[in-house]
Amino acid sequence: MDKGSWKHSLLLAVVLASTYADASLSWHMDDFIQAVKQVEDGVPGSGPVAVLKRLRHAAGLNDALIRYFLRAADSGGAEMDLSLLSFITKAVHHRVTEENREEGVVLTPDGTTVALTPLLLGLEAGFLSNTKDRVRGLLKLTFTKDLESHPLSRHPLSRHLGPDGCWDNVSSPQVFTLLDQPGVLTTAQINGGMDGFVLGTEIAFPSTSGRPLKLSGILTEYYCRSLEVGGMDVAPRLVSRRRRENFRKLGVPSITAQQVVKSAEKQRRVMGLKKMDSKTKKQLLTLVKEGVKEFVQEYLECPPIIPRCMWGAKPYKGTPTNLTLPLPFLYIHHTSTPRDPCLTLQQCSADMRAMQRFHQDDRGWDDIGYSFVAGSDGNIYEGRGWLQQGAHTLGHNSVGFGVSFIGDYTSRLPSQHAMGLVRDQLASCAVGGGRLEANFTLQGHRQVVSTSCPGDTFYNEITGWEHFGEVKE
């Protein structure tokens, strides 16, 4: 075979392998974990660090900053299958296209989307840590690394972080499209950064004896743990559904803008770039101050909110009526149908679609009536959202948001975790975002034909949340 024919054959093999990988695998965390297991099989007997370095080598993550903290990546082990190599490269290499499609992200079983680069870098930093009180380079590798690659002029001060996005298919996700123009970090990058930070810290300072033996096992335990009947009330501490609360407990929100700017300056030195001039440093400090404030509000005070497109909502019928914000009331409901709590993205989404069909087809309303709905899976589901008037509380729809818990709670209560999502996070999110008055009134109702009269065990428990109505800015 001559040299030209050999190159042509190799190119054809790569194309066929890439096509096979795209056709047979989706961008779901389950599929990525299966790929990790194949890499582990190629380096039998090696620990997670060797596998992480091999993944990093395959994805080309080996710039000066990464080498400074993690050392050079290597490809030790058997030659990687071309289809596996293609899948890993695309799964880990993060970018946002001109069409606002975000690549290098995967859908997790909890319904959120995670960028793999900060997750994997955080894990590797945790394994390599040999200090007593911190993980070397962890904040830089999981969060501030991308500051240097985003010119300040691209980021209007109105939005520094986000947005979230939607997959074309939640069963076999292939394309993830952002809901707006991207900021410095997308929601998927922030999710991956939080997971990398939490897991990296846990690995460096394990609360239980010993470190896990396999990377695939770490990812499976963290992302794929099914909820039991008690829902989040009985869920383990270290699972992806708890990423925001675990991240808060690590004290990360206390990180100042000055620390982040110093981190960026250190990064420039490591990468051999010239020192920032005073004007650029001042611009970066302003950007980071606003970004830290936005991060705390949107990702730590607010609960995870599943957008309409992710649960399969039908379009609004007619023209929506916009609310005049802020509002003085938050009306709490629960559903008589569905009767049971939902514990998975799939079941909660099916319940949301069933309620929307009932409200649109049987009641003749323009959309699902609620502003938001609380599942028992750790998520809040977007109904009509913050801006559009709902159909939840007869005679009061224009002056308050309507929030419902999925399940019949006439003779029992929602899970403590679900109630906390509404009481401690959704309300705080509404106040902090200027959508709800700082001192608002909470009212409880059931889902009945006329929702103007409160009264049952559930309502009595809700009225016990009087401090919830005294939220301060």
C-alpha positions in Angstrom: 0.0 0.0 0.0 1.5 3.3 -1.0 1.8 6.3 1.5 -1.2 8.2 0.0 -3.4 5.1 0.2 -2.4 4.5 3.8 -3.3 8.0 4.8 -6.6 7.8 3.0 -7.4 4.5 4.7 -6.5 6.0 8.1 -8.7 9.0 7.5 -11.6 6.8 6.5 -11.2 4.7 9.6 -11.2 7.8 11.8 -14.3 9.2 10.1 -16.1 5.8 10.4 -15.1 5.5 14.1 -16.3 9.0 14.8 -19.6 8.4 13.0 -20.1 5.2 14.9 -19.4 6.9 18.2 -21.9 9.7 17.4 -24.6 7.2 16.4 -24.3 4.7 19.2 -23.6 7.0 22.2 -25.4 10.1 23.6 -24.2 13.0 25.7 -25.6 11.5 28.9 -23.5 11.0 32.0 -24.4 7.3 31.9 -22.7 7.0 28.5 -19.6 9.0 29.7 -19.3 6.6 32.7 -19.3 3.7 30.3 -16.5 5.3 28.3 -14.5 5.8 31.5 -14.9 2.1 32.3 -13.5 1.3 28.8 -10.5 3.6 29.6 -10.0 1.8 32.9 -10.0 -1.5 31.1 -7.1 -0.2 29.0 -5.0 0.5 32.1 -5.8 -2.5 34.3 -4.6 -2.1 37.9 -4.1 1.6 37.6 -5.8 4.1 40.0 -8.1 7.0 39.2 -5.1 9.5 38.6 -3.8 7.4 35.7 -7.3 7.3 34.2 -7.8 11.0 34.7 -4.5 11.8 33.0 -5.3 9.5 30.1 -8.7 11.2 29.7 -7.0 14.6 29.8 -4.4 13.5 27.2 -7.2 12.3 24.9 -9.1 15.6 25.2 -6.0 17.7 24.8 -6.3 19.4 28.2 -2.6 20.2 28.8 -2.0 23.9 28.8 0.6 25.6 31.0 -1.8 26.3 33.9 -3.0 22.6 34.0 0.6 21.3 33.8 1.6 23.7 36.6 -0.9 22.2 39.0 -1.4 18.7 37.7 1.7 17.9 35.8 1.8 16.7 32.2 -0.9 14.2 31.0 0.1 10.9 29.6 -1.5 8.2 27.5 -0.2 5.1 29.4 -1.9 1.8 28.6 -3.1 0.1 25.5 -3.9 2.2 22.4 -7.4 3.7 22.7 -10.1 2.5 20.3 -10.7 5.2 17.7 -14.4 5.5 18.4 -13.7 5.8 22.2 -11.0 8.4 21.5 -13.5 10.4 19.4 -16.2 10.2 22.0 -14.0 11.3 24.8 -12.5 14.2 22.8 -15.9 15.6 22.0 -17.3 14.9 25.5 -14.6 16.8 27.3 -13.6 19.6 24.9 -15.8 22.5 25.9 -16.9 25.3 23.5 -19.9 27.3 22.6 -20.7 27.6 18.8 -22.0 30.6 17.0 -25.4 28.9 17.0 -25.3 29.0 20.9 -24.8 25.2 21.0 -22.7 24.2 24.0 -20.4 21.2 23.5 -18.3 19.3 26.1 -21.3 19.0 28.4 -23.4 16.0 29.5 -26.9 15.5 30.9 -26.9 14.0 34.4 -29.7 11.8 35.8 -30.7 14.6 38.2 -31.8 16.7 35.2 -28.9 19.2 35.2 -26.2 19.6 32.6 -22.5 19.5 33.6 -19.4 20.6 31.8 -16.8 17.8 32.1 -13.6 19.8 32.0 -13.9 21.5 35.4 -15.3 18.3 36.9 -12.3 16.2 35.8 -9.7 18.8 36.7 -11.2 19.2 40.1 -11.1 15.4 40.7 -7.5 15.2 39.6 -6.5 18.1 41.8 -8.1 16.3 44.8 -6.3 13.1 44.2 -2.9 14.9 43.8 -3.4 17.0 47.0 -0.8 16.5 49.7 -1.6 19.6 51.8 -3.4 19.5 55.1 -5.9 22.3 54.7 -6.5 23.0 51.0 -6.3 21.5 47.5 -3.7 23.1 45.4 -5.1 25.0 42.4 -8.6 23.8 43.0 -10.4 27.1 42.6 -8.3 28.0 39.6 -8.9 24.7 37.8 -12.6 24.6 38.4 -13.7 28.2 38.1 -11.2 31.0 37.3 -9.3 29.2 34.6 -11.6 30.4 31.8 -11.4 34.1 32.8 -8.2 34.5 30.9 -9.7 33.2 27.6 -12.7 35.6 27.6 -11.9 39.2 26.7 -13.7 41.6 29.1 -15.2 43.5 26.2 -17.4 40.5 25.3 -19.3 40.5 28.6 -21.9 43.2 29.2 -22.3 43.8 32.9 -26.0 42.9 32.7 -25.1 39.2 32.6 -21.8 37.6 33.6 -23.0 34.0 34.2 -25.2 31.5 32.6 -27.5 30.8 30.9 -28.9 27.3 31.2 -30.0 25.5 28.1 -32.1 22.6 26.7 -31.4 19.3 25.2 -33.0 18.1 22.0 -33.9 14.8 23.7 -33.6 13.9 27.4 -33.6 10.1 26.7 -30.8 10.3 24.1 -29.3 13.8 24.3 -27.3 14.9 21.3 -27.5 18.7 21.0 -27.6 21.2 23.9 -28.7 24.8 23.0 -28.3 27.7 25.3 -31.4 29.8 26.1 -29.5 33.1 25.7 -26.1 34.5 24.8 -23.4 33.0 27.1 -21.6 34.9 29.8 -18.1 34.3 31.2 -19.3 30.9 32.5 -22.4 29.0 31.4 -24.6 27.2 33.9 -23.2 23.8 32.8 -19.6 25.1 33.5 -20.7 26.3 36.9 -22.4 22.9 37.7 -19.2 21.1 36.6 -17.1 23.6 38.6 -19.1 23.0 41.8 -19.0 19.3 41.3 -15.3 19.3 40.7 -14.7 21.5 43.7 -16.9 19.4 46.0 -15.6 16.0 44.8 -12.0 17.3 44.7 -12.2 18.5 48.3 -13.9 15.2 49.4 -11.2 13.1 47.8 -8.4 15.1 49.4 -10.0 15.1 52.8 -12.4 12.0 52.8 -15.0 11.9 55.6 -14.9 8.1 55.4 -11.9 5.8 55.5 -9.8 5.5 52.3 -10.2 6.8 48.8 -12.4 5.1 46.1 -10.5 2.8 43.8 -12.1 3.6 40.4 -13.1 6.9 38.7 -16.2 5.2 37.2 -17.3 4.2 40.7 -16.9 7.8 42.0 -19.0 9.2 39.1 -21.7 6.5 39.5 -22.1 7.0 43.2 -22.3 10.8 42.8 -24.5 11.1 39.7 -26.5 7.9 39.4 -27.8 7.2 42.9 -31.6 6.5 42.8 -33.8 8.1 45.4 -35.7 5.9 47.8 -39.3 6.5 49.0 -38.2 9.2 51.4 -36.7 11.2 48.5 -34.1 13.8 49.3 -34.8 13.5 53.1 -32.9 10.2 53.1 -30.5 10.7 50.2 -26.8 10.4 50.9 -24.8 13.6 51.6 -22.5 13.4 48.6 -24.8 13.3 45.6 -25.1 15.7 42.6 -28.6 16.7 43.7 -26.9 18.3 46.8 -24.2 20.2 44.9 -25.4 23.6 45.9 -25.8 22.9 49.6 -22.4 21.0 49.7 -20.7 23.9 47.8 -22.2 26.4 50.3 -21.0 24.3 53.3 -17.4 24.5 52.0 -17.5 28.3 52.6 -16.7 29.1 49.0 -19.3 32.0 48.8 -16.9 33.9 51.2 -14.3 34.1 48.5 -13.7 37.7 47.6 -13.4 39.4 44.2 -9.8 40.4 45.1 -8.9 36.7 45.6 -10.3 35.8 42.2 -8.4 38.7 40.6 -5.2 37.5 42.3 -5.9 34.0 41.0 -6.2 35.4 37.5 -2.9 37.3 37.9 -1.2 34.1 39.1 -2.6 32.3 36.0 -1.1 34.9 33.7 2.3 34.4 35.3 2.1 30.7 35.0 1.1 30.9 31.3 3.9 33.3 30.5 1.6 36.3 29.7 2.5 39.9 30.5 1.2 41.5 33.7 -2.2 43.1 33.6 -2.1 46.9 33.4 -4.1 48.9 36.0 -7.0 49.6 33.6 -7.4 45.9 32.8 -7.1 44.9 36.4 -9.8 47.5 37.4 -12.1 46.2 34.7 -11.6 42.6 35.8 -12.2 43.5 39.4 -15.5 45.2 38.5 -16.5 42.2 36.4 -15.7 39.7 39.2 -17.5 41.7 41.9 -20.7 41.7 39.8 -20.1 38.0 38.9 -19.6 36.9 42.5 -22.8 38.7 43.5 -24.7 37.1 40.6 -23.2 33.7 41.4 -24.4 33.7 45.0 -27.8 34.9 44.0 -28.5 32.6 41.1 -26.6 29.4 42.0 -26.5 29.3 45.8 -29.6 31.2 47.0 -31.8 30.0 44.2 -32.8 26.3 43.9 -32.1 24.3 40.7 -35.0 25.2 38.3 -35.8 22.9 35.4 -36.8 25.0 32.4 -40.0 24.3 30.4 -38.2 22.9 27.4 -36.6 20.2 29.6 -39.9 18.8 30.9 -41.6 18.9 27.5 -44.0 21.8 27.9 -46.4 22.7 25.2 -46.5 26.3 24.0 -48.6 28.9 25.8 -52.0 29.4 24.2 -52.8 33.0 23.2 -51.0 36.0 24.6 -49.6 35.9 28.1 -50.3 38.7 30.7 -47.1 40.0 32.2 -46.8 40.6 35.9 -45.9 43.9 37.5 -43.0 43.1 39.9 -42.3 42.9 42.8 -45.4 41.0 44.1 -46.6 40.9 47.7 -47.9 37.3 47.9 -46.7 33.7 47.5 -49.5 31.2 47.2 -48.7 27.6 48.2 -50.6 24.7 46.7 -50.5 20.9 46.4 -51.9 18.6 43.7 -54.7 16.2 44.2 -53.7 14.6 41.0 -50.9 13.5 40.7 -51.3 12.0 44.2 -47.8 10.6 44.7 -44.5 12.5 45.0 -42.2 12.3 42.0 -38.6 11.2 42.6 -37.0 11.3 39.1 -36.7 13.8 36.3 -38.7 11.5 34.1 -41.6 11.1 36.5 -41.7 14.8 37.5 -41.6 15.8 33.9 -44.5 13.4 33.1 -46.5 14.9 36.0 -45.8 18.4 34.7 -47.1 17.4 31.2 -50.1 15.7 32.7 -51.0 18.9 34.7 -50.5 21.1 31.7 -52.8 18.9 29.6 -55.4 19.0 32.4 -55.2 22.8 32.8 -55.2 23.5 29.0 -57.6 20.9 27.7 -60.0 20.3 30.6 -59.9 23.7 32.3 -59.5 25.7 29.1 -56.6 27.7 30.6 -53.8 29.1 28.4 -51.1 27.1 30.2 -50.2 25.1 33.3 -51.6 27.4 36.1 -48.7 27.4 38.5 -45.7 29.7 38.4 -43.5 26.9 39.7 -43.9 23.4 40.9 -41.8 21.6 43.5 -40.9 17.9 42.9 -39.5 15.5 45.5 -36.4 14.9 43.3 -34.5 18.0 44.5 -35.7 20.3 41.6 -38.2 23.1 41.1 -39.9 23.0 37.7 -40.7 26.1 35.7 -44.4 26.7 35.0 -45.3 30.1 33.9 -42.2 31.5 35.5 -41.4 34.8 37.1 -42.8 37.1 34.5 -46.2 35.7 33.4 -49.4 35.8 35.3 -50.6 32.4 36.4 -54.0 30.8 37.0 -53.6 29.4 40.5 -55.5 31.4 43.1 -58.9 32.8 42.2 -58.9 36.5 42.3 -55.3 36.8 43.3 -53.3 35.7 40.2 -52.0 39.2 39.5 -50.6 39.9 42.9 -48.7 36.7 43.7 -46.8 33.7 42.4 -48.4 30.2 42.7 -46.2 27.3 43.7 -47.5 23.8 44.0 -46.0 20.6 45.5 -46.5 17.5 43.4 -48.5 15.1 45.5 -51.7 15.0 47.6 -50.9 16.3 51.0 -54.3 16.4 52.6 -53.3 14.0 55.4 -49.5 14.2 55.2 -46.7 16.7 54.4 -44.2 17.0 51.6 -40.7 16.0 52.3 -38.7 18.4 54.4 -36.2 18.9 51.6 -39.0 19.9 49.1 -40.5 22.3 51.6 -37.0 23.8 52.2 -36.6 24.3 48.5 -39.7 26.5 48.5 -39.3 28.1 51.9 -35.6 28.7 52.1 -34.5 29.0 48.5 -37.3 29.8 46.0 -38.6 32.7 48.2 -35.1 34.0 48.8 -34.5 33.7 45.0 -37.6 35.7 44.3 -36.8 38.5 46.9 -33.1 38.7 45.8 -34.1 39.0 42.1 -36.6 41.8 42.8 -39.6 39.6 41.9 -41.1 39.4 45.4 -41.3 42.1 48.1 -38.9 41.8 51.0 -41.8 41.5 53.4 -44.5 39.4 51.8 -47.5 37.3 52.8 -47.7 33.6 52.5 -51.0 31.9 51.8 -51.8 28.1 51.4 -54.4 26.5 49.2 -55.4 23.2 47.7 -55.9 22.5 44.0 -59.7 22.4 43.7 -62.2 24.0 41.3 -62.2 27.2 43.3 -58.8 27.8 44.9 -60.0 30.8 47.0 -60.4 29.1 50.4 -57.5 27.7 52.4 -57.8 24.9 54.9 -56.4 21.5 55.7 -53.4 19.9 57.5 -51.1 21.0 54.8 -52.2 24.7 55.0 -51.8 24.6 58.8 -48.2 23.5 58.4 -47.6 26.2 55.9 -48.9 28.9 58.3 -46.2 27.6 60.7 -43.6 29.2 58.4 -44.3 32.7 59.6 -40.6 33.6 59.7 -40.7 32.7 56.0 -42.8 35.7 55.4 -40.3 38.0 57.1 -37.5 37.6 54.6 -35.0 40.5 54.6 -32.9 41.7 51.8 
